[in-house]
């Protein structure tokens, strides 16, 4: 069942055909072929990376095309173009659009050298790849693929109408200080008291069946919310189906690109994308995020709700970093990589990852990945890459895009320098997570039930970084009872025991409902990370990305104390009869990551870790000005008053209005600026004035 709710990308060079029900990955390289071609590769398309020595020629080709307004068909490199002529080439495109604000770091990462070429679809891809790979101008050739979902769209989620949710009887009394959202009492994953009705549903079938809920098996939101509930400066990019940005329980926490208009036909902010007001639809290459296709499932909206459904608004459910009901939650950026039955191609998936870094996201939430390398073929799974080296060799563009995000998201002057790439471990019951989540620079998330034990379906292994609640209907669900019931005003928990409640979409309309999977565990970690970074903003703390990952892995509840004996669960729980599967718990010991992510513990650790925020050095042109909001760099900075002095006022002058410092450049030179606060703190920074400086540095 769980494989219905985890996206498995068909991006590898060695992929095979897909079945109707789930993604099948043929990981069988041809021994006598230099470039591996899977059966489902896009015909007439290859992705190539040029050597750095070709940069000038490629730039000239782009410049000529830009001036003429014509689409590119050739590279301008004679040897490459000769092969493209032979192949019937008709399209030549740089994979990552030129974005002047981020072009310098794009080139530093070598991403400007990746191109998509299209040619006659009747040409054999093996032959085309062989010809291009032999050229001295090109360092890498790989196929293009289209990501596919790992579940059938007609498999229903467990829906809950908003009306039913508002009138549903709580299974336990809400604690004082809890949010007023009617769904919160059913979100055991945030505050597990152990007093839930989903225990022992099948004890009549098997006396050994326990199916317990353990107090404290949650992400400890209650303790964390006493310190912080979110901050709108923290942006989480959800790479998934389109997020319903009009959902009443999400709308206030949706990222908005204020410079762009919905359905806009021009690139108003110059980032290479038109009309990207709420994110971007990389499936249709459009700024219009969609969710109305008959085959859309609401998966992206469910994930987004776990992270940032609006809290304390008297409606629906809560999100981990959803704020306090005052439009102060973290922001969700929708980067759509699935639409209906369609998924993006490899080049567009890489674009989505880079877009996140270049447009302010510091976390990418990725509930998709390849099948585990140890997935069982006898159960219908085709194994994916087994090692990081194997994955990196097969998916170099994907790896480079992830490295770009991890290295370049955030800011050296912000709360985090670098980005957090968070992936689901996968649902193949396998002893290794799938990639790219298994990449050592990513955070891979395994799933638990409500009793600290592994969810029946979860992948596990040494590459897993953390665990989080993912639900487990195969453990808690009543055998013989369908999980597809639509709840009405007589709603009870009986049809969705121990699953994860969040925002959903039903027939294109806002709804609520339950899902299971590492797809659901993953956004718990993304939400806790976003909440932690929100608190770091409040405390004016700065972290390197790897430091924050280490802090997260140290902020966990213990999982392993009870990992002995067996856990019984009903695989495909809606079967009739009493057959059970036995899970050997010692097998999972120390293979579910550092432990169960604990938001309260993370926020407490942030207080004693990280560096104090520093006012950044100022770069300004002659006759120009630069402004900095000083409140961002001092604790309680909004309530402080500031004075500033410049060592050499012939080079620059400085003035403060409320909390905003403005520096004016007068002549070329370098001087010191000292900022003093009303509570006795000072910081000294360097002001550099030079002719030709722009808002982003130097021309």
C-alpha positions, 0 to 999 in steps of 0.5 A: 500500500505504501508504495502508492504514496511515494514518488519514484523518479525514472531518471536513471540512465538504466531505467526500464518500462513502468507498469500502470501501478508503480514505477519500475526501474530497470537498472541493467547497464549494457556491458558493451555500450559506453552510454547506457540507454534505458527503454523509456528514455526520451527519443530524440533527446540527449543531455550533454555537458561541455568542457569549460574550454567551450564557454566562450563559444557557447556564450557567443552562440547564446548572445547571437540568438538573444539579439536575433530572437531566434531559437538555437539549433546549433552550438557554434562549436564545429565538431559538435555541430557536425554531429548534430547535422548528422543527427538531424538536430533542431533544438539546442538549449542551455538547461539552466536559464541565464539569471544575471543575479546568480550567473556568477555562482552558476558558472562557478558550479559548472552548471552553465555547461549543461545543454539539452539537444533534440534531434530526429526521433528515428535516430538510434539513441545508442548511436547518437550518444556514442557519436557525441561522447567521442567528441573532445568538446564534451565531458558527459552525455546522458539520456533524458527521462520523465519522472513518473508517480509510484501510485495509481491516481484512482487509488483513493486517499482517506478524505475528511470533509471540512464540515465533518472535521469541525464536528468530529468528536475528539478522542482525547481532551485537548491540552491547555494552550493547544491551537484551536484548529479542530483537526489538531486533536487527531494529529497524534504525530505532533502531540502523542498522549497515547490516549488514542482509539486506534489501539488493538483493532485486530486483537480478536484476530490474533492475541499477540497483536498489540498495535499500541500508541506510545506517549511522546512518540511525536515530533514534540510540537507543544514544547517547541511552539512555546518558543516559536511557531514559524517565521515568513522569512523561511521558505520551503520549496515543495517539489511534488504535485502542485500545492493548492495555494488557494486552500484556506488552510494554506493560503496565508503561508504560500510564498509569493513572488511579488514582482510577478503576476499570475499568468504573466507572459513576461519575466518581470524579475529577470530570473529566467521564468515568466509568471512565477508568482507562487513557484513554477510548474516545471511539467508544463514549463509555465508559472501556472501551478495546477491541481485540477487534473482528474489524475492529481491526488493532492499529494503535494498539498498534503505534504505542504500542510504537514509543514505549514498548514495555518495554525490557530485559525479555527479551521482544519489542521495544524502545520509544524511551522504554520505560525500562530494565526497572524500570517507568521508561518513559514512560506511554501514555494510550489515547484511542480514536478508532477501534473496529472499522470505527467512528470518532469524530465530530468533536465526540468527536475534539475531546473526545479532544484536550482530554482529553489536555491536562486529564489530564496528557499533554504529547504527542498522537500522531496517525497520522491526518489528511486527504488531502493537498491535492495528492493525485492524484485519478487514483490514487483520492485525493480531495484535502483542504484545501490551505492552513492558512487553508482548513483553519482555516475548515473545521474551527474546532472541531478547530483550537480543540481543538488550540490548547487542547492546545498552549497548556494541556498541561504546566505552567508549573512542570513540564518543559514549558509547553504541549503537542506535537501530532505528526502523520503527513504522510500516504501519498499520494505527494504534495508537501504533507502533510495537515492538521491535521498541516500546521498551523504549530503542529503537528509533521508527520512524513515517512517515510524508508527505511533509506538516508536517502532518502524512503520511496516513499509519503511526503507531503513539502513545506514544511509538514513539520517532521521526518522519521523511519524509516517503512519502505519495502517498496516499496523493500526488499520482494522483488517477487512475494513477498507481505507477508502471510505469518505467521512461524513458528519458521522466521522470517527477515526476507525477507518484511518487508525494511526495515519497522518492527517493533513490538507488535501484536495478532492475533485479540485476543491480543498479538503482534508484527509489521511495518507501514509508513507515515508512521503509523510515522514519526510515533511515532518523533518522539513517542518521541524527544520523550518521551525528551527530556522525560524527560531534561529531568526528570532535568536539572531543565530547563524549556521552553516548548513552542515552545522544545522544538519548535525544539530538536527541529528543531535535533537532526537528522541530515542527509538531503539530502547524497545527494538527487541522481539517482533512487531506484527502487522497486516500487509495490505491490511484491508485483506480478509482473514488474520494472516500477519507479517512478522517484523524483526525489530533488532534488524532495524536497530541503529538503521532508522537514523539518529532517532525520532526528530524532536522539535522542542529539543532542536529549538533548545539546542539552537539557543546554545549553538550557532554564531551570532548574526553579523551586520554584513560588510557594505559594497556601494558605488560612487553616488549610489546607496545601499540599505540594511535593516539592522533589526535582522542582526540584533536580538529584539532588534525591532525594539532597539535604537541605533547610532552609526559612525563612519571613520572616513566621511569623505569615502561614505556617509551613513544614516539610520531611520528607525531600524534601516541603515543607509550608506551613501558612496562618495569616493572610491576607498575603504572605511569602517562603519560602527553600529551601536545599539541602545542596549549597549552592543556594537558591531564594526564592518567594512564599507567599500566604495568603488566605481562600477558597483551594482546592487549585487557586487561588482560589474 
